[in-house]
């Protein structure tokens, strides 16, 4: 089944909604096609005609009400399944605020101060990844600790994309913990852990991907359990929040972190 995401901006909003919906149907196969920057009726009509031929579900997010009305009429006239992912929210906000929407596409993607804060946060995450420079722990908004393969780096980059300065430290056996860690506010430190079974699986897969023996000490259950136990001892000593990342997506873990900081609604 095909799903068309059409927008007069980048289509990020529609894509997020569609991605969240399709995972609820694991036994069905979806092909998603995005059509961003669709800002004329002629271009929109061409996309909709193609969608009709391919029997696609149409999802659109137009800030421009005329384009939204055009898409709705075309789909209704041609009996095409369609969802306007913006109109009800905009209509409700208009009624509550007693203001008319300005109908300008892509405003949330403009390069304002928040945009540049995100860029700085991304640069920070790269510079202070894997404990490269311990001074970063004292400058960070969030400090992530965890043994190898507990999603420290992808989580750092995800949070950086939200504007948070994140430094992370891999907990390597027999390696000294930097003094700076003990000077960080424990509320800013997040200890990442997982189950031995999950960590063993990830490490074996990593060794195989590198063409190495998966039955090494690095991926052995004894080594995995020992590292996780040592990490948990450190977390108790620091008094930090501990999150088990097993069976959690990066987004779920990030939400728990932000909620712990009192910023879950930001």
C-alpha positions, -999 to 999 in steps of 0.1 A, spaced: 0 0 0 13 34 -9 10 65 13 16 100 -2 28 127 22 22 161 6 31 194 21 38 231 12 68 229 36 92 200 43 65 174 52 82 166 85 50 168 105 31 145 81 59 120 80 61 118 117 24 111 120 25 85 93 56 67 107 39 66 141 7 51 126 22 25 102 41 7 130 8 -3 144 3 -25 114 34 -48 115 18 -74 91 12 -49 63 38 -34 39 37 3 33 56 24 7 58 60 18 64 88 -8 70 124 3 62 154 -18 75 185 0 73 221 -11 41 216 -31 29 252 -33 8 254 -65 -25 238 -74 -11 226 -107 17 207 -90 -6 194 -64 -31 182 -90 -4 163 -108 7 145 -76 -30 137 -67 -36 123 -102 -6 100 -98 -18 90 -63 -52 81 -78 -36 58 -104 -15 41 -77 -45 39 -52 -25 57 -26 -36 70 8 -31 108 8 -19 126 39 -14 163 36 -2 191 58 -8 225 42 -5 258 59 -22 273 29 -60 267 33 -66 269 -5 -43 240 -11 -58 221 17 -93 227 2 -81 217 -33 -67 185 -20 -98 177 0 -121 183 -30 -100 163 -54 -98 134 -31 -136 134 -23 -144 138 -60 -122 108 -69 -131 86 -38 -95 87 -25 -87 79 11 -72 111 26 -63 128 59 -58 165 65 -33 163 93 -33 201 100 -68 215 95 -85 205 128 -56 216 149 -53 250 132 -91 255 133 -92 247 170 -63 271 178 -79 298 157 -112 294 177 -94 295 210 -71 324 203 -96 343 182 -69 349 157 -67 339 120 -36 317 110 -11 335 89 -9 305 66 28 307 60 46 274 53 78 263 69 79 290 97 91 264 122 121 256 100 134 292 98 169 298 110 162 315 143 182 314 176 168 279 184 182 266 151 217 278 159 214 265 194 208 230 179 238 234 157 260 243 187 245 214 206 254 189 178 289 202 176 292 198 214 280 162 212 306 153 186 334 171 204 326 155 238 316 120 225 331 90 242 348 111 269 373 126 245 377 157 267 366 154 304 361 191 307 330 187 286 312 169 315 312 202 335 298 222 306 271 197 296 233 199 302 232 161 303 260 135 310 254 100 298 273 70 313 272 35 301 291 4 290 297 -3 254 266 -8 232 241 10 254 232 37 228 252 65 243 263 82 211 229 80 192 211 92 223 236 121 226 230 131 190 192 128 194 192 150 225 215 174 208 190 178 179 166 189 206 191 216 217 207 200 247 245 199 252 253 162 259 286 146 268 290 109 273 315 85 289 320 48 280 325 27 311 355 6 301 368 -22 324 398 -12 346 397 24 333 397 52 358 366 74 360 376 111 354 374 133 385 351 157 366 323 131 368 322 134 406 319 172 403 288 171 380 253 176 396 239 141 399 206 153 385 224 159 352 239 124 351 221 95 335 233 59 339 224 37 310 221 0 315 205 -30 298 200 -67 303 229 -91 300 211 -110 272 205 -79 251 241 -66 256 255 -100 247 234 -101 215 245 -66 204 281 -73 211 281 -106 192 265 -89 163 291 -62 164 320 -87 164 304 -105 134 300 -72 115 337 -66 120 346 -101 108 358 -111 142 351 -141 165 317 -135 183 328 -158 211 354 -133 224 358 -122 260 342 -88 250 309 -105 242 310 -133 268 281 -134 293 306 -134 322 322 -102 309 288 -86 302 275 -93 337 307 -80 353 306 -47 334 269 -41 341 274 -48 378 304 -24 380 284 2 361 254 -2 386 278 2 415 291 35 400 255 47 395 246 40 431 278 58 442 269 89 421 232 88 431 221 93 394 191 82 375 194 48 359 176 39 327 174 4 313 176 8 275 166 -28 267 135 -28 245 134 10 245 138 32 215 161 62 215 130 85 216 116 67 246 148 69 265 152 106 257 117 113 269 125 96 303 157 117 305 139 150 298 111 142 322 137 136 349 150 171 342 115 185 344 116 194 307 94 166 294 69 191 280 94 213 262 
